[in-house]
Amino acid sequence: MTIKKKIKVILKMLFTKKFYNYRHKSLIYLIYYKLEINIKCVALRLKNLKLFFIPTKHLIAAHLYRKISIYLKTIKQEHLLFGGALLGVIRNQNACAGSAKDLDIAIIINSKDRNKFLNKLKNYFYNCPIKINNDFNSIHLNFIKYHYYIDIAFILKKKNKTEYLHYSSAPYPEKITLRKKDIYPLKNKKLYYENCFVPNNSNQLLNLLFKKKWRKPHRKRQLYL
């Protein structure tokens, strides 16, 4: 039995059923959660001193981006930044936009190859649960250790265009269609000092995802590296 499971057994014995069921909303849990994550991130800060003072979620995003990008390059899977990660890089923040609540990337793939890719991903990240979203248009790769997930969208190859279908709610529209020249050739940028790929026409993709209000950060506190 793991330490976490032992703690759950003890909590069930100590507290009422109502308190236990809603424990994640309690002040005690929130303090424990922040303390646990900060302790786990000490090693990450020491490993990369350039990122020593950045907020915890950005630190985790940087670590996991390096981890997933190395893997995708190993299996020769085309990929690029998406959503908030692309937004932050094109704003020249060199980091995910906002608080980096998750890490958005996209892979370029034929629809018939999605299951094959998913199986490879499950085998490599075997400790990380995977949630398939909305008719297989994207997946959440959940890194339980850091209470963090990578949102992987699928950009589907077509004969004369590259199309990304999204059936989620805001902030993204239901369907996005991109021309091949909007994607290729992929360009090199930096995300947390790591090499990354972005679309040839990043502005067009961001216009489709966030309308034209994306150019200026809308939050008071933004991260620039």
C-alpha positions as CSV (number, residue, x, y, z in Angstrom):
1,M,0.0,0.0,0.0
2,T,1.4,3.4,-1.0
3,I,1.8,6.3,1.5
4,K,-1.1,8.2,-0.1
5,K,-3.4,5.2,0.3
6,K,-2.4,4.8,3.9
7,I,-3.2,8.5,4.5
8,K,-6.7,8.0,2.9
9,V,-7.4,5.1,5.2
10,I,-6.4,7.2,8.3
11,L,-8.5,10.2,7.1
12,K,-11.5,7.9,6.7
13,M,-11.1,6.8,10.3
14,L,-10.5,10.3,11.7
15,F,-13.2,12.4,9.9
16,T,-16.8,12.2,9.0
17,K,-17.9,10.9,5.7
18,K,-19.1,14.4,4.6
19,F,-15.7,16.0,5.5
20,Y,-13.8,13.2,3.8
21,N,-15.8,13.4,0.5
22,Y,-15.1,17.2,0.4
23,R,-11.6,17.1,1.7
24,H,-10.1,18.6,-1.5
25,K,-11.9,21.8,-0.8
26,S,-10.7,22.1,2.8
27,L,-7.9,24.6,3.9
28,I,-5.9,21.7,5.3
29,Y,-5.8,19.9,2.0
30,L,-4.9,23.1,0.0
31,I,-2.0,23.8,2.4
32,Y,-0.8,20.1,2.1
33,Y,-1.2,20.2,-1.7
34,K,0.9,23.3,-2.1
35,L,3.6,22.0,0.3
36,E,3.8,18.7,-1.4
37,I,4.2,20.2,-4.9
38,N,6.8,22.7,-3.7
39,I,8.9,20.0,-2.1
40,K,8.8,17.9,-5.3
41,C,9.9,20.9,-7.3
42,V,13.0,21.7,-5.3
43,A,15.0,19.2,-7.3
44,L,13.7,20.7,-10.6
45,R,14.8,24.2,-9.5
46,L,18.3,22.9,-8.6
47,K,18.5,21.0,-11.9
48,N,17.9,24.2,-14.0
49,L,19.0,27.3,-12.1
50,K,17.8,29.6,-15.0
51,L,14.3,28.6,-13.8
52,F,15.0,28.7,-10.1
53,F,12.7,31.6,-9.3
54,I,9.8,31.1,-11.7
55,P,6.3,30.1,-10.4
56,T,5.8,26.4,-9.6
57,K,3.3,25.7,-12.5
58,H,5.6,27.3,-15.0
59,L,8.5,25.2,-13.6
60,I,6.5,22.0,-14.0
61,A,5.4,23.1,-17.5
62,A,9.1,23.6,-18.5
63,H,10.1,20.2,-17.1
64,L,7.2,18.3,-18.7
65,Y,7.7,20.1,-22.1
66,R,11.3,18.9,-22.2
67,K,10.2,15.4,-21.3
68,I,7.4,15.1,-23.9
69,S,9.4,16.9,-26.7
70,I,12.4,14.6,-26.3
71,Y,10.0,11.6,-26.6
72,L,8.2,12.9,-29.6
73,K,11.5,13.6,-31.4
74,T,12.6,10.1,-30.6
75,I,9.6,8.6,-32.3
76,K,9.8,11.2,-35.1
77,Q,6.3,12.5,-34.4
78,E,5.7,16.0,-35.8
79,H,4.5,18.4,-33.1
80,L,4.2,22.0,-32.3
81,L,3.1,24.4,-29.5
82,F,-0.6,25.0,-29.2
83,G,-3.0,27.1,-27.1
84,G,-1.5,28.9,-24.2
85,A,2.0,27.7,-24.8
86,L,2.0,29.1,-28.4
87,L,0.3,32.3,-27.2
88,G,3.1,33.0,-24.7
89,V,5.9,32.2,-27.1
90,I,4.5,34.4,-29.9
91,R,4.0,37.2,-27.4
92,N,7.8,36.9,-26.8
93,Q,7.2,35.8,-23.2
94,N,9.2,32.7,-23.8
95,A,6.8,30.9,-21.5
96,C,3.2,29.7,-21.4
97,A,0.8,32.6,-21.3
98,G,-0.9,33.3,-17.9
99,S,-0.5,31.0,-15.0
100,A,0.4,27.8,-17.0
101,K,-2.4,25.8,-15.6
102,D,-1.6,23.1,-18.2
103,L,0.7,22.6,-21.2
104,D,-0.8,22.8,-24.7
105,I,0.8,21.1,-27.6
106,A,-0.5,19.6,-30.9
107,I,0.7,16.7,-33.0
108,I,0.3,16.5,-36.8
109,I,-1.1,13.1,-37.7
110,N,-3.3,11.1,-40.0
111,S,-6.6,10.1,-38.3
112,K,-5.9,6.4,-39.0
113,D,-2.7,6.7,-36.9
114,R,-4.2,8.2,-33.7
115,N,-4.7,4.8,-32.0
116,K,-1.2,3.7,-32.8
117,F,0.2,7.0,-31.4
118,L,-2.0,6.6,-28.3
119,N,-0.7,3.1,-27.6
120,K,2.9,4.3,-27.9
121,L,2.1,7.1,-25.5
122,K,0.5,4.8,-23.0
123,N,3.5,2.4,-23.1
124,Y,6.1,5.2,-22.6
125,F,4.2,7.2,-19.9
126,Y,2.8,4.1,-18.2
127,N,2.4,5.8,-14.9
128,C,0.3,8.7,-16.4
129,P,-3.4,8.2,-16.9
130,I,-4.7,9.3,-20.3
131,K,-8.1,10.8,-20.9
132,I,-9.6,10.9,-24.4
133,N,-11.6,14.0,-25.1
134,N,-14.6,14.8,-27.3
135,D,-14.6,12.2,-30.1
136,F,-10.8,11.8,-29.9
137,N,-9.9,15.4,-30.9
138,S,-7.5,15.7,-28.0
139,I,-6.2,13.9,-25.0
140,H,-5.1,14.8,-21.5
141,L,-1.8,13.2,-20.3
142,N,-2.0,13.4,-16.6
143,F,1.3,13.5,-14.6
144,I,-0.1,12.6,-11.1
145,K,3.2,13.3,-9.4
146,Y,2.9,17.0,-10.2
147,H,-0.9,17.3,-10.3
148,Y,-0.5,18.5,-13.8
149,Y,-1.4,17.5,-17.3
150,I,-0.4,18.0,-20.9
151,D,-3.2,18.7,-23.3
152,I,-2.4,17.1,-26.7
153,A,-4.5,18.3,-29.6
154,F,-4.6,16.5,-33.0
155,I,-4.0,18.4,-36.2
156,L,-5.3,16.0,-38.8
157,K,-3.6,15.8,-42.2
158,K,-5.8,16.1,-45.3
159,K,-4.9,16.1,-49.0
160,N,-4.8,19.8,-49.6
161,K,-5.2,21.2,-46.1
162,T,-4.4,20.5,-42.5
163,E,-7.6,20.5,-40.4
164,Y,-8.0,20.6,-36.6
165,L,-11.4,19.6,-35.3
166,H,-12.3,20.8,-31.8
167,Y,-15.6,20.1,-30.1
168,S,-14.9,21.6,-26.7
169,S,-16.4,24.8,-25.2
170,A,-14.7,28.2,-24.9
171,P,-12.1,29.5,-25.4
172,Y,-11.6,27.5,-28.6
173,P,-14.1,27.4,-31.5
174,E,-15.8,24.2,-32.5
175,K,-13.9,23.7,-35.7
176,I,-10.7,25.1,-37.1
177,T,-9.4,24.7,-40.7
178,L,-5.8,25.5,-41.6
179,R,-4.1,25.6,-44.9
180,K,-1.0,23.5,-45.3
181,K,1.1,26.7,-45.7
182,D,-0.1,27.9,-42.3
183,I,1.6,24.9,-40.7
184,Y,4.6,24.3,-42.8
185,P,7.5,24.8,-42.7
186,L,7.5,24.6,-38.9
187,K,9.6,27.4,-37.2
188,N,11.9,27.2,-34.3
189,K,11.3,29.2,-31.1
190,K,12.2,29.0,-27.4
191,L,9.9,27.9,-24.6
192,Y,11.5,28.1,-21.2
193,Y,14.9,28.1,-23.0
194,E,14.1,24.9,-24.7
195,N,13.9,24.6,-28.5
196,C,10.3,24.2,-29.7
197,F,8.3,24.2,-32.9
198,V,5.6,26.6,-33.9
199,P,3.5,26.9,-37.1
200,N,4.7,28.8,-40.1
201,N,1.8,31.2,-39.6
202,S,1.3,31.3,-35.8
203,N,-0.7,34.5,-36.0
204,Q,-3.4,32.8,-38.1
205,L,-3.7,29.9,-35.7
206,L,-3.9,32.3,-32.7
207,N,-6.5,34.4,-34.5
208,L,-8.7,31.3,-34.9
209,L,-8.2,30.1,-31.3
210,F,-8.4,33.4,-29.5
211,K,-9.8,35.9,-32.0
212,K,-7.7,39.1,-32.5
213,K,-7.6,40.0,-28.8
214,W,-4.6,37.7,-28.2
215,R,-1.9,40.1,-29.1
216,K,-1.7,41.9,-25.7
217,P,-1.6,40.1,-22.3
218,H,-4.9,40.7,-20.5
219,R,-3.6,39.8,-17.1
220,K,-1.7,42.1,-14.8
221,R,1.0,39.6,-14.0
222,Q,2.6,37.8,-16.9
223,L,5.9,35.9,-17.0
224,Y,8.7,36.9,-19.3
225,L,12.0,35.0,-19.5
